[in-house]
Every structure is written in structure tokens, then in C-alpha cells.
Amino acid sequence: MSRARRFIRNVASGYLLLFASMLYVLASVPLALKFLTREEFGLWALMTQITGYLALIDLGTSPSVSRLLIDCKDRPDDGDYGSLIQTGGLVLTCQGVIILLVGVLASPLASHLLQIPKHLEASFIYLMRWQSVILAAGFVTRVFGHVLYAHQQSDHINYVQAILSVVNLFVLWVAFLAGVGTYSILWVSATTCAVTSITYVGFCVKLRLLPKKGLWGVPSWGRFRELFQYGKDVFLISLGRQLTMASQTLVISRSLGLGAVAAWSVGTRIFNLLLQLISRIFDFAEPIFAEMVVRGERDSLRERFQSTTTLGASLSGVAAVLFALCNTPFVSLWTSGKIIWSVPCDVLLGIWLIILVQVGCHTGLVLASKRIEWMRYVYFSEGAVFVVLATLVGTRGGLSAIVVVSILCSLGFSYLRGLRHTISFLGLSMREITLDWLAPMGRIILFLVPVALLAGWAFRPLTTFPRLLAAGLPTGVYASFLLLRFGIPNNLKGDVVKHAPRMLSRWLGTVIGVS
């Protein structure tokens, strides 16, 4: 199967997964608010972020295994490929044991540091310990997901996760009806762990992605050192990302309380979904870019990376404006007024969304090229500076001040360093990347912002649902036209029309300007 076809299939299935995840989020939040108090809901949301921090004990092994498998997947029977799978599997299993020990032993200390209210302290410790058990169990079979990713078979992962979103919603509903309250998150986590472990192994066997019998090689210290050498750099990047992207909840919990955690969790749900939606394009392009690096296809890499970055920027521009226009009334409608949110936060989050998409593109190229160098320290420094500054300004400035700190840290650290790496690695100029590549996004924002401001002002007197519908729907249609007309890079327009459904191809060609 060609790269383009495999990429389209992975992206399409990724959007199916995102749609299923969106349904889960849209249904789970009102469901949780119905059965939980605001503080309990804050604890429920906080556990998701803590699970992410526990997963950092991975120490970069997961992305390291995925990337190094791309180097040797074209030679599946020479022993190196099987040796890497076995070594990675053993290391991940050992890390699962460490996660179990850390989660069980550190939960009382974490409760104290996060200032969990006394009446919820026992629940927090119980949740953290059992989440650690479930997460540790998932590490045992995690390597099979990396095998699928390395072979660009992410569509199988996406289909499983999409089905799980529906199953987990049912499990969550049953758990709440059973009266388990905040412990419902454990039911969902256990279901996810069991299903993914079984299906990923099954797909690897069915697709014959594993070495043949007798050609597996043996685990080796050489492979372990190679994994560790690359993995430690990826770990520092992952830790920095986690500090920058997920520590807001921890900072807010300590500075503003669990009530503010609940507001942040709900108010940023659509923001996170939009970021995932746009990032999917590069996530599934990254193994292709890595393969191009391995095979020395530098010209193709430069062309495809430019197209992906420009398209991502255009999508982020449209998403940022629509998010700033619609998120506050949506949150009010979604939670029946139980969660209060503000438009200034939405505008700031929209700006941060545009920056994060660009950061993701340039950082992804760093990982694909394996030229991490100073990036390992940049991301970690960014995360550390963010935590310190956000803690200092959060108490007085509130949620908006925390978002401002996030924007400044992303711009000053990871974006600038990622940009310098792209310029050096692909032999490009600063002007090409910052002006030429981002010009379509600038044009879209220039045409879209006045319409969004007019719609927001004109329909402000209406009640929540009519205002959301009247302002969001026509602006969304106009934004879609601008995206199709100006946001798709010229070298991708032909592919878009070619792979579109036959009944839409002529209309689509007219809109984007391709015969």
C-alpha cells in the first residue's frame, strides 16, 4: 500500500476516533456532574492528569521503541528487529512495576502536596493506588502498540480506541448507577487496559508484523543502551510537555482549589479536542517522515513537511477563531450553568492553540530526525519555568494569567528551538517558515475575525442556545469556505480532489480552485 493511501487511512480513522472521543467527553461530563459534587468532579478530573505524570516513568522508552523500530522494520528477519521488540517489552514491564510501587507509596504525599480536602483524602489515595495498578498492567503489552505504529498501522489502534469510547461511556454510566462515585474512573481504566492489551497483540499476529519463529534474536544490553540513549532525551521532552500542557490542573488545585479545577477541566475540553484534531495530521505523518529520514529522501521530506505544517497552521487559525466565539456559551449550555467560564480565557486559549500546533510540527520533525540535541533541555526548562511562574501568578491573576504564562513559555522555549532545528535540518530560511508557510493562516484569520466579532456582537442579546446556533453556524460555514479556498497548500489540492468521494470531487475542485 502506498504511503499516501496509508496516511489517508490513518488520518481518517484518527478523526473517527476523535469523533468518538468527543461524544464520550460531551456525554461523560454532564453525566459526572449529575452524580458528583463540584469538588468530587474536580478530584475526578485531577486523577486524569496524575495518571499522565505516572506514565512519565516510561522515561521515553515508548517513543524510543517506536522510532527505533522504524530503523529496522524493513529487515524483520535479521534478529535485530525481534531483539528490539523483546528488549523494549522487558524494559516497559520493569517500568510498570516501578509505576506500581511509586503510585502505591507516594499517594499520601501527593494528597498533602496537592492540598486535597480532608474529606476527600481517603478517596484520592485509593484512586491513585488503583490507577497505578491498572496503568502498570497496561505497560506489559504496550510494546505491541509501538509495533503497529512503526508499521504505519495506526488505523487499527484508532478503531479499537473508537469502539472503546462507546464501551467506556456505557461502563461509566453503569458505574455511576452502581453508586461508586469518583471510583468510576477505575472501571473505565480497567476496561481500556484489558481491551487494548488483547487487541494489539491480536493485530500484530494477524498482520504478521512480528518476526518468524526462530528469527527473534535475543534481548541485548546493546539494544537497551540504544533505547536508553534516545529514550532519555525523549523523556526530558515528554516531561517538559507534561509540565507545560498538563500541570495547569495541579497548579490550579494548589492555588485556586478543586472548584477551579472543575471549571478548567470543563472549559478546556473542546480546546484539547481541537488540539488533538489538528495534531492528528502530524501524528500520523511522523512515522512517514521518519521513514524518509532513514531512506535519505530529503526532497520529499521537505515538500511533505511544508504541506503538513501549512495545513496545520490553517486549521489552527480557523479553530482558534471559532473556539473564541463559541466556547463560553457552549460551556454554559453543556453544564446547565453549573460551570462559569469567560471569553477572555477562550481568546487566550485560541492564541495558544495556534502556537501549540506549530510547536508540535517542529518538535515532531526533531523526533523523526533523532537530532534532539539541545531540545531535551529546552522543553524541560520550559516546563519548569511555567510551573514556577504559573504558581506565582495563579493566585492573583486566576485562570487567564496561567494561560498567558503558557503562551509566553511555549513561544520563548519550544517554538523558537523547534524552528531553529527545522531551518538547520531542511536547509530553509526563517522567512520561508514564518512568513511563506504561515501566510495562508494569516489570510484566513484576516477575513474570519471581523465576521466572528460581528456575529458575537449581533447575537449577544439572545439566550445561550439560540446565540450559539445563530453565531456559530454561519461563521463556521464561512470559515470552512476560507479553509478550503486558502488553507490547503497548492501541492496538496490535487490529492484532496483525487481522494475525495466521487460525488464531491467536482464541487470540491471548484471551491479550492482545482479543475
Buried (B, 14 or more C-beta within 10 A) or exposed (E): EEBEEBBBBBBBBBBBBBBBBBBBBBBBBEBBBEBBBBBBBBBBBBBBBBBBBBBBBBBBBBBBBBBBBBBBBEEBEEBBBBBBBBBBBBBBBEBBEBBBEBBBEBBEEBBEEBEBBEEBBEBBBBBBBBBBBBBBBBBBBBBBBBBBBBBBBBBBBBBBBBBBBEBBBEBBBEBBEEEBBBBBBBBBBBBBBEBBBEBBBEBBEEEEBBBEEEEBBEBBEEBBEBBBEBBBBBBBBBBBBBBBBBBBBBBBBBBBBBBBBBBBBBBBBBBBBBBBBBBBBBBBBBBBBBBBBBEEBEEBBBBBBBBBBBBBBBBBBBBBBBBBBBBBBBBBBBBEEBBEBBEBBBBBBBBBBBBBBBBBBBBBBBBBBBBBBEBBBBBBBBBBBBBEBBBBBBEEBBBBBBBBBBBBBBBBBBBEBBBBBBBEBBEBEEEEBEEEBBBBBBBBBEBBBEBBBEBBEEBEEBEBEEBBBBBBEEBBEBBBBBBBBBBBBEEBBEBBBEEBEEEEBEEBBEBBEBE
